[in-house]
Amino acid sequence: MRARFVHLTPKKARAFSSLKRAAEADGAYRVARRLHAVLLSHRQHPSGEIARLLGTPRSRVSLWLQQYEPHGWEAVLEGHRAGRPKELDATHS
């Protein structure tokens, strides 16, 4: 199976680096780790290597990268959950 990598424009890669530093400064280490995973994938590191570097399961790295593709940078933020949306909102409860 061939590795798939995230492709970022140079401008977006710089923005991700900036966001990663800001997340680290704010103590949002989980968000910083997800941003770092996207950056490493952009730099052609396979998910197994990213997992080793970040000290996290490869399945988790693969999930982060899969979520990034359809949802963009918002997928790496805290609280983002992929999947089926809720059927009811506050107005229907």
C-alpha positions as CSV (number, residue, x, y, z in Angstrom):
1,M,0.0,0.0,0.0
2,R,1.3,3.4,-1.0
3,A,1.5,6.2,1.5
4,R,-0.7,9.2,1.0
5,F,0.5,12.6,2.0
6,V,-1.2,15.9,2.8
7,H,-0.4,18.6,0.3
8,L,-0.2,22.2,1.5
9,T,0.7,25.3,-0.4
10,P,3.8,27.1,1.0
11,K,1.6,29.8,2.5
12,K,-0.7,27.3,4.2
13,A,2.4,25.4,5.5
14,R,3.7,28.6,7.1
15,A,0.2,29.3,8.6
16,F,0.1,25.7,10.1
17,S,3.6,26.3,11.6
18,S,2.4,29.5,13.1
19,L,-0.8,27.9,14.4
20,K,1.3,25.1,15.9
21,R,3.5,27.5,17.8
22,A,0.5,29.5,19.0
23,A,-1.2,26.3,20.2
24,E,1.9,25.3,22.1
25,A,2.2,28.7,23.7
26,D,-1.4,28.5,24.8
27,G,-0.9,25.0,26.3
28,A,-3.1,23.4,23.7
29,Y,-0.7,20.5,23.2
30,R,-3.1,18.1,21.7
31,V,-4.1,20.6,18.9
32,A,-0.4,21.3,18.4
33,R,0.3,17.6,18.0
34,R,-2.4,17.3,15.3
35,L,-1.1,20.3,13.5
36,H,2.4,18.8,13.7
37,A,1.1,15.6,12.2
38,V,-0.4,17.5,9.2
39,L,2.9,19.3,8.7
40,L,5.0,16.1,8.9
41,S,2.7,14.5,6.3
42,H,3.1,17.5,4.1
43,R,6.9,16.9,4.4
44,Q,6.4,13.3,3.1
45,H,6.7,11.5,6.4
46,P,4.5,8.3,6.4
47,S,1.9,7.9,9.2
48,G,3.9,5.2,11.0
49,E,6.9,7.5,11.3
50,I,4.7,10.4,12.3
51,A,3.2,8.2,15.0
52,R,6.6,7.3,16.3
53,L,7.8,10.9,16.3
54,L,4.7,12.1,18.2
55,G,4.4,9.1,20.5
56,T,0.8,8.3,19.4
57,P,-0.8,5.3,17.7
58,R,-0.6,5.1,14.0
59,S,-4.4,4.6,13.8
60,R,-4.8,8.0,15.5
61,V,-2.5,9.8,13.1
62,S,-4.3,8.2,10.1
63,L,-7.6,9.4,11.6
64,W,-6.3,13.0,12.0
65,L,-5.0,13.0,8.4
66,Q,-8.3,11.6,7.1
67,Q,-10.3,14.2,8.9
68,Y,-8.1,17.0,7.7
69,E,-8.8,16.2,4.0
70,P,-12.5,17.0,4.1
71,H,-12.6,19.4,7.0
72,G,-9.4,21.4,6.7
73,W,-7.6,22.9,9.7
74,E,-10.8,22.9,11.7
75,A,-10.5,19.1,11.9
76,V,-7.5,19.4,14.2
77,L,-9.1,21.7,16.7
78,E,-10.3,20.5,20.0
79,G,-13.9,19.3,20.0
80,H,-14.2,18.6,16.3
81,R,-15.8,15.2,15.7
82,A,-16.3,13.6,12.4
83,G,-19.4,11.6,11.7
84,R,-23.1,12.0,11.4
85,P,-24.4,15.3,12.6
86,K,-26.9,15.5,15.4
87,E,-30.5,15.1,14.2
88,L,-32.0,17.6,16.7
89,D,-30.8,21.0,17.7
90,A,-31.7,23.1,20.8
91,T,-34.9,24.5,19.1
92,H,-36.3,20.9,18.8
93,S,-35.7,19.6,22.3
